[in-house]
Amino acid sequence: MDILVTGANGFLGKAIVKELEKDNKLFCLSRSSGNYQISLEREIPGFKQSFDLVIHAAGKAHSVPKTESERKLFYDVNVTGTENLLKGLENARIPKQFVYISSVSVYGQEFGKDINERHKLEAKDAYGLSKIEAEVLVTEWCKIHNVVCTILRLPLLVSKNPPGNLGAMIKAIDKGYYFNIGNGEARKSMVLAEDVAAFIPIVSSVGGTYNLTDGHHPSFKELSSAISILRNKKQPYNMPLIVANAMGFFGDLLGEKAPVNSLKIKKITSDLSFDDSKARHLLNWKPQQVLEYLTTNLI
């Protein structure tokens, strides 16, 4: 197949390229490398060929906006960027299949168990709202042009040199100042980037919206312990929940300047997991558990 991958130089994009370049003709789009070096939020790409499949993995994440301009950047990259990509495809030739890489952030939940694809999209933050709007754009565009549409809602991605919260955890463990709260019992959904990449050729011809997780939803204790062993570091210390709650209470009194507050403590100490049974039942999704991966792979 002739495949276009946007965000090809990103964390997931690199895994997708590595997985698909063996059996397909790939065209890569990113800001600074590949066949098309474009900032999608600023321009409509002029494609020189047509594609059978488009995988739209480009997007903005891994930051908490503090100003209106920072919040607008999520809209520019995730919504306007998607609009410009779709316009560029219209000017070339409409692909047969389109895969949009979305996020479980669209659900807008900070705690909960086994949230499935039927859950309302209740995001209120800039990132989650921009992903919802982009999902709508892609879905409607695919309907109009008779394109098989797939939306993958992903939790925390795991692989080598991860960005975001997992990358911050690894750095803290390496430096010896990471600690769990309340024994680190809270479970969070995550998935291997390589498993997502391998699943795309399977799901792209079928279409639909899917949560993808490793099915185990490791606890902070399990995850931090595995990383510590992998990197030959001391096991993390534990902060008693009563101490963490006291810190959260004082943070509430201090206001926005406080590094933590009661809500942040609740988020850290509460389960947040997503149900991927739709992908398992319909498409035989069988991912590797993240903890198994960590026993044999440096990250």
C-alpha positions as CSV (number, residue, x, y, z in Angstrom):
1,M,0.0,0.0,0.0
2,D,1.0,3.6,-0.5
3,I,0.7,5.1,3.1
4,L,1.1,8.6,4.4
5,V,2.1,8.9,8.0
6,T,1.8,12.4,9.6
7,G,3.8,13.1,12.8
8,A,6.2,10.5,11.4
9,N,9.1,11.8,13.6
10,G,7.0,11.7,16.8
11,F,7.1,9.1,19.5
12,L,4.3,7.0,18.1
13,G,5.0,8.0,14.5
14,K,8.5,6.4,14.6
15,A,7.0,3.1,15.8
16,I,4.4,3.2,13.0
17,V,7.0,3.9,10.4
18,K,9.3,1.1,11.7
19,E,6.4,-1.4,11.6
20,L,4.9,-0.5,8.2
21,E,7.9,0.4,6.1
22,K,8.8,-3.3,5.7
23,D,5.8,-4.2,3.5
24,N,4.5,-0.9,2.2
25,K,5.6,2.3,0.4
26,L,5.7,5.0,3.1
27,F,5.5,8.7,2.7
28,C,6.3,10.7,5.9
29,L,5.2,14.1,6.9
30,S,6.6,16.0,9.9
31,R,7.9,19.5,10.7
32,S,11.6,18.8,10.1
33,S,12.1,15.6,8.1
34,G,10.5,13.2,5.7
35,N,8.9,13.5,2.3
36,Y,6.9,16.5,3.4
37,Q,8.4,18.9,5.9
38,I,5.3,20.9,6.8
39,S,3.7,22.5,9.9
40,L,0.1,21.5,9.2
41,E,-1.4,24.2,11.4
42,R,0.2,26.8,9.1
43,E,-0.3,25.4,5.6
44,I,-2.2,23.0,3.4
45,P,0.1,20.3,2.0
46,G,0.5,19.9,-1.7
47,F,0.8,16.2,-2.2
48,K,2.5,14.9,-5.3
49,Q,0.9,11.4,-5.2
50,S,-2.2,9.7,-3.8
51,F,-2.4,7.3,-0.9
52,D,-4.3,4.2,-0.1
53,L,-4.1,4.8,3.7
54,V,-3.5,8.0,5.7
55,I,-2.4,7.7,9.4
56,H,-2.8,11.0,11.1
57,A,-0.5,10.8,14.2
58,A,0.6,14.4,14.2
59,G,-0.6,16.4,17.1
60,K,0.2,18.4,20.2
61,A,0.2,16.8,23.7
62,H,2.4,16.5,26.8
63,S,2.0,20.0,28.2
64,V,-0.4,21.8,30.5
65,P,-1.3,25.2,29.0
66,K,-1.0,28.2,31.4
67,T,-2.1,31.0,29.1
68,E,-4.7,31.6,26.4
69,S,-2.1,31.5,23.7
70,E,-0.8,28.1,24.9
71,R,-4.4,26.8,25.0
72,K,-5.0,28.1,21.4
73,L,-1.9,26.2,20.3
74,F,-3.7,22.9,21.0
75,Y,-6.6,24.0,18.7
76,D,-4.2,25.2,16.0
77,V,-2.2,22.0,15.9
78,N,-4.9,19.4,16.5
79,V,-7.9,21.0,14.8
80,T,-6.6,23.4,12.2
81,G,-3.8,21.0,11.4
82,T,-6.3,18.2,10.7
83,E,-8.4,20.6,8.6
84,N,-5.4,21.5,6.5
85,L,-4.4,17.8,6.0
86,L,-7.9,16.9,4.8
87,K,-7.9,19.9,2.4
88,G,-4.6,18.7,1.0
89,L,-6.0,15.2,0.5
90,E,-9.0,16.6,-1.4
91,N,-6.6,18.4,-3.7
92,A,-4.7,15.2,-4.5
93,R,-6.9,12.1,-4.4
94,I,-9.1,10.8,-1.6
95,P,-7.6,7.8,0.2
96,K,-9.4,4.6,0.8
97,Q,-8.7,4.5,4.5
98,F,-8.0,7.0,7.2
99,V,-6.7,6.3,10.7
100,Y,-6.8,9.2,13.3
101,I,-4.7,8.8,16.4
102,S,-6.8,10.3,19.3
103,S,-6.7,10.0,23.0
104,V,-8.7,8.7,26.0
105,S,-8.5,12.4,27.1
106,V,-11.7,13.0,25.1
107,Y,-13.7,11.3,27.8
108,G,-12.7,14.0,30.3
109,Q,-12.3,11.6,33.2
110,E,-9.7,11.9,35.9
111,F,-10.7,8.7,37.7
112,G,-12.9,5.7,36.9
113,K,-12.6,2.0,35.8
114,D,-13.2,0.3,32.5
115,I,-14.4,3.3,30.6
116,N,-15.5,2.2,27.2
117,E,-16.1,3.8,23.8
118,R,-19.8,4.5,24.6
119,H,-18.9,6.9,27.4
120,K,-19.8,10.5,26.8
121,L,-17.0,12.8,25.5
122,E,-16.8,15.2,28.5
123,A,-13.3,16.8,28.1
124,K,-13.0,20.3,29.3
125,D,-9.3,20.9,29.0
126,A,-7.7,22.3,25.8
127,Y,-6.1,19.1,24.7
128,G,-9.2,16.9,25.2
129,L,-11.5,19.4,23.5
130,S,-9.2,19.8,20.5
131,K,-9.1,16.0,20.1
132,I,-12.9,15.8,20.2
133,E,-13.2,18.4,17.5
134,A,-10.6,16.7,15.4
135,E,-12.4,13.4,15.7
136,V,-15.7,15.0,14.5
137,L,-13.9,16.6,11.6
138,V,-12.3,13.3,10.5
139,T,-15.5,11.3,11.0
140,E,-17.7,13.7,9.0
141,W,-15.1,14.1,6.2
142,C,-14.8,10.3,5.9
143,K,-18.6,9.9,5.6
144,I,-18.8,12.6,2.9
145,H,-16.0,11.0,0.8
146,N,-16.8,7.3,1.5
147,V,-13.5,6.6,3.3
148,V,-13.1,3.8,5.9
149,C,-12.6,5.8,9.1
150,T,-10.7,4.5,12.2
151,I,-10.3,6.4,15.4
152,L,-7.8,5.0,18.0
153,R,-8.2,6.4,21.5
154,L,-4.9,5.8,23.3
155,P,-3.9,6.1,27.0
156,L,-0.3,6.5,28.1
157,L,2.1,5.2,25.4
158,V,5.1,3.1,26.4
159,S,8.3,2.4,24.5
160,K,11.9,3.4,24.6
161,N,12.6,7.0,25.6
162,P,9.0,7.9,26.3
163,P,7.9,11.5,26.7
164,G,5.4,13.0,29.1
165,N,4.6,11.7,32.5
166,L,6.3,8.3,32.0
167,G,9.5,10.0,30.9
168,A,9.3,12.3,34.0
169,M,8.9,9.2,36.2
170,I,11.9,7.5,34.7
171,K,14.1,10.6,35.2
172,A,12.9,10.9,38.8
173,I,13.7,7.2,39.5
174,D,17.2,7.7,37.9
175,K,17.9,10.7,40.2
176,G,16.5,9.0,43.3
177,Y,13.7,11.4,44.1
178,Y,10.6,9.5,42.8
179,F,8.2,8.2,45.4
180,N,4.8,6.5,45.4
181,I,1.8,7.8,47.3
182,G,-0.4,5.5,49.4
183,N,1.7,2.5,48.3
184,G,1.2,3.4,44.7
185,E,-1.9,1.2,44.4
186,A,-3.7,3.3,41.8
187,R,-4.0,1.7,38.4
188,K,-3.7,3.5,35.1
189,S,-4.2,2.3,31.5
190,M,-1.2,2.3,29.2
191,V,-0.2,0.5,25.9
192,L,2.9,-0.2,23.9
193,A,3.5,2.0,20.9
194,E,4.7,-1.0,18.9
195,D,1.4,-2.9,19.6
196,V,-0.6,0.1,18.3
197,A,1.6,0.3,15.2
198,A,1.1,-3.4,14.5
199,F,-2.7,-3.1,15.0
200,I,-3.2,-0.3,12.4
201,P,-3.0,-2.5,9.3
202,I,-5.6,-4.8,10.8
203,V,-8.1,-2.2,11.9
204,S,-7.7,0.3,9.0
205,S,-9.7,-1.7,6.5
206,V,-12.5,-2.3,9.1
207,G,-13.0,1.1,10.6
208,G,-14.6,2.1,13.9
209,T,-13.6,3.7,17.2
210,Y,-11.5,1.8,19.7
211,N,-9.8,2.1,23.0
212,L,-6.4,0.3,23.1
213,T,-4.7,-0.7,26.3
214,D,-2.5,-3.5,27.5
215,G,-5.4,-5.0,29.4
216,H,-3.5,-5.1,32.8
217,H,-3.5,-1.4,33.8
218,P,-0.4,-1.5,35.9
219,S,-0.3,0.3,39.3
220,F,2.2,3.0,40.0
221,K,3.9,0.6,42.4
222,E,4.2,-2.2,39.7
223,L,5.4,0.3,37.1
224,S,8.0,2.1,39.3
225,S,9.3,-1.1,40.7
226,A,9.8,-2.6,37.2
227,I,11.6,0.5,36.0
228,S,13.8,0.6,39.1
229,I,14.8,-3.0,38.6
230,L,15.4,-2.4,34.9
231,R,17.6,0.6,35.5
232,N,19.3,-0.9,38.6
233,K,18.0,1.8,40.9
234,K,16.7,1.6,44.5
235,Q,13.0,0.8,44.9
236,P,11.0,4.0,45.3
237,Y,10.0,5.3,48.7
238,N,6.4,5.6,49.7
239,M,4.6,8.7,51.0
240,P,1.7,7.8,53.4
241,L,-1.7,8.9,52.1
242,I,-2.4,11.0,55.2
243,V,0.8,13.0,54.5
244,A,-0.2,13.5,50.8
245,N,-3.7,14.6,51.7
246,A,-2.3,17.1,54.2
247,M,-0.1,18.5,51.4
248,G,-3.1,18.7,49.2
249,F,-5.1,20.6,51.8
250,F,-2.3,23.2,52.3
251,G,-2.1,23.5,48.5
252,D,-5.8,24.3,48.3
253,L,-5.2,27.2,50.8
254,L,-2.2,28.5,48.8
255,G,-4.1,28.5,45.5
256,E,-2.5,28.3,42.0
257,K,1.0,28.8,43.2
258,A,1.0,25.4,45.0
259,P,2.6,22.5,43.2
260,V,-0.1,20.1,44.4
261,N,-3.6,20.4,45.7
262,S,-6.4,18.0,46.8
263,L,-7.6,17.3,43.3
264,K,-4.1,16.4,42.1
265,I,-3.6,14.1,45.0
266,K,-7.0,12.4,44.2
267,K,-6.0,12.0,40.6
268,I,-2.7,10.4,41.5
269,T,-4.2,8.0,44.0
270,S,-7.3,7.0,42.0
271,D,-7.7,4.3,39.3
272,L,-8.2,5.5,35.7
273,S,-8.6,2.6,33.3
274,F,-10.2,2.1,29.9
275,D,-12.0,-0.9,28.4
276,D,-10.5,-2.3,25.2
277,S,-12.8,-5.3,24.9
278,K,-14.3,-4.0,21.6
279,A,-11.0,-4.3,19.9
280,R,-10.3,-7.7,21.5
281,H,-13.7,-9.2,20.5
282,L,-14.0,-7.7,17.0
283,L,-10.4,-7.7,15.8
284,N,-8.5,-10.1,18.1
285,W,-6.5,-7.4,19.7
286,K,-3.8,-9.2,21.8
287,P,-1.3,-6.7,23.1
288,Q,1.7,-7.4,25.3
289,Q,1.5,-6.4,28.9
290,V,3.7,-3.3,29.6
291,L,5.2,-5.0,32.7
292,E,6.3,-7.9,30.6
293,Y,7.9,-5.6,28.1
294,L,9.8,-3.8,30.8
295,T,11.5,-7.1,31.9
296,T,13.4,-7.3,28.6
297,N,13.6,-3.8,27.2
298,L,15.5,-0.7,28.3
299,I,13.4,2.4,28.2
